[in-house]
Amino acid sequence: MDFFREQEGRPTLESVVVEGVELRKGSKVLLWPRSGGDIMDIALAGKAAFIEDIEQDYEDRIYIAVTLEEDPGRDLGGDRILGHRFFFSPEEVVPLDLEHAGES
């Protein structure tokens, strides 16, 4: 029980720095999954996406939740509907729209 109580007070991540660029919700990125991934990684490689959230698990690994720019149901990803929101590590995204990176 103590483990879960400790995690309740963890701060949420507002941003993460990738390639020297501060990314936050709304930032545009290019998906570039590392090799050896699954079929979804292959299908999403090279696609532009928008960051919906930055999350951290209990082992302090950071995940970037994104929705695809070309997805007509992109708003469903913001509502956390399955199939419209995908997770990548910071090493698997490339910042785009550098002039506006980090703006909400």
Secondary structure, DSSP 8 states (H G I E B T S, - for coil): -HHHHHHHT-----EEEETTEEEETT-EEEE---TT--HHHHHHTT-EEEEEEEEE-TT--EEEEEEETT-TTHHHHHTT-TTS-EEE-GGGEEE--TTTTT--
